[in-house]
Amino acid sequence: MFSSLESHFGSLNGLRILDAYAGTGALGLEAMSRGAAVADFVEKDSKASTTLLANIKTLGAANRGRVHRTTAAAFVRGRSGDQSLWDVVFLDPPYDVPTSELSELIVALDPLVSPDGLFVVERSARSGFSWPDPVEPLREKKYGETQIWYGR
């Protein structure tokens, strides 16, 4: 995944990241370790959020990683009119999040993504996924039971 992102952008240096279903923050933290300037982590579970905060502190990135303890949908609703844009949006929702809900979130996020930005969706290959308008599909890759979709 990160090789694909570095190929697209040249490097992750200075990029703004949104990890919308952060869990313990693995995707956003990896992006930060590769040079991303800032990351917003959205995680509603308090236990996972606590672990995420500890992980950010351990990485020494407390001034670059922001944790938002809410749902992804509520977080995006609160960002309407925001002028700051993300370069990469990671969407690795729990398996029980319906594809329709994920698609609605992507449509709401689209105006908040930079013109050259990317969406990266990771889901079970069995769940199926297709990009909602106006996102342009770029590529997809299957790794066993996991599939990753890239869109712009």
C-alpha positions in Angstrom: 0.0 0.0 0.0 2.7 2.5 1.0 4.8 1.7 -2.1 1.8 2.6 -4.2 1.3 5.8 -2.4 4.9 6.8 -2.6 4.8 5.9 -6.3 1.8 8.2 -6.8 3.1 11.2 -4.8 6.9 10.7 -5.1 7.1 10.6 -1.3 4.7 11.2 1.6 6.8 14.1 2.9 4.5 17.0 3.9 1.2 15.2 3.1 -1.9 15.6 5.2 -3.5 12.3 6.2 -7.0 11.3 7.4 -7.3 7.8 8.9 -11.1 7.7 9.2 -11.5 4.4 11.0 -8.3 4.6 12.8 -8.4 1.8 15.4 -4.9 1.9 16.9 -3.7 4.1 14.1 -1.5 1.7 12.1 -2.2 3.3 8.7 -1.9 7.0 9.7 1.1 6.3 11.9 2.9 4.5 9.1 2.2 7.5 6.8 3.7 9.8 9.5 6.7 7.6 9.9 7.3 8.0 6.2 7.1 11.8 6.3 3.5 12.9 6.4 3.2 16.3 8.0 0.0 15.7 10.0 -2.7 13.1 10.5 -6.2 13.2 11.7 -7.3 10.0 13.4 -11.0 9.3 13.8 -11.9 6.5 16.2 -15.1 6.2 18.2 -14.0 3.4 20.5 -12.5 4.8 23.7 -10.2 1.8 24.3 -8.8 2.0 20.8 -8.5 5.8 21.1 -6.5 5.5 24.3 -4.1 3.1 22.6 -3.9 5.3 19.6 -2.9 8.3 21.8 -0.2 6.2 23.4 1.0 5.1 20.0 1.2 8.7 18.8 3.2 9.7 21.9 5.5 6.7 21.5 6.2 7.8 17.9 7.0 11.3 19.2 4.3 12.9 17.0 2.0 14.4 19.6 2.1 17.8 17.8 1.4 16.1 14.4 -1.3 13.5 15.2 -4.8 14.6 16.2 -7.3 12.1 17.6 -11.0 12.7 17.2 -13.1 10.4 19.4 -16.3 10.3 17.3 -17.7 8.4 14.3 -16.3 9.0 10.8 -19.7 10.4 9.6 -20.0 12.9 12.6 -16.4 14.0 12.1 -17.0 14.7 8.4 -20.3 16.5 9.1 -18.4 18.8 11.4 -15.9 19.7 8.7 -18.2 21.3 6.2 -16.8 24.6 5.0 -13.3 23.6 6.2 -10.7 24.9 3.8 -7.9 22.5 4.7 -7.7 19.4 2.5 -6.3 15.9 3.0 -4.0 14.3 0.5 -4.7 10.7 1.5 -7.8 9.4 3.1 -7.6 5.9 4.6 -10.9 4.0 5.0 -10.5 0.7 6.7 -13.9 0.3 8.4 -15.0 -2.6 10.6 -16.5 -5.4 8.6 -20.0 -4.6 9.8 -20.0 -1.1 8.1 -22.3 -1.5 5.1 -20.8 -0.5 1.7 -23.7 2.0 1.3 -22.6 3.8 4.5 -19.0 3.9 3.3 -20.0 5.3 -0.1 -22.0 8.1 1.6 -18.9 8.9 3.7 -16.7 9.1 0.6 -19.1 11.4 -1.2 -19.2 13.7 1.9 -15.4 13.6 2.1 -14.7 14.3 -1.6 -14.7 18.1 -1.3 -12.2 17.8 1.6 -9.6 15.9 -0.5 -6.9 17.8 -2.4 -7.2 17.7 -6.3 -4.3 15.2 -6.5 -5.4 13.3 -3.3 -6.3 9.7 -3.0 -8.8 7.6 -1.2 -7.6 4.2 -0.1 -10.3 1.7 0.9 -9.4 -1.6 2.6 -12.1 -4.2 3.1 -12.7 -7.9 2.9 -12.5 -9.1 -0.7 -15.9 -10.8 -0.1 -17.6 -7.5 0.8 -17.4 -6.0 -2.6 -16.9 -2.4 -3.3 -17.4 0.2 -6.1 -16.6 3.8 -6.1 -19.4 6.3 -5.8 -19.5 9.3 -8.2 -17.4 11.5 -8.5 -14.5 9.3 -7.4 -12.4 7.9 -10.3 -11.2 4.3 -9.7 -7.4 4.0 -10.1 -6.5 0.5 -9.2 -7.3 -2.4 -6.8 -5.2 -5.1 -5.3 -6.2 -8.3 -3.6 -4.1 -9.8 -0.8 -5.7 -13.1 0.3 -9.0 -12.2 1.9 -8.2 -8.4 1.9 -8.7 -6.1 -1.0 -7.5 -2.5 -1.4 -9.1 0.0 -3.7 -7.4 3.3 -4.8 -9.5 6.2 -6.1 -9.2 9.8 -6.9 
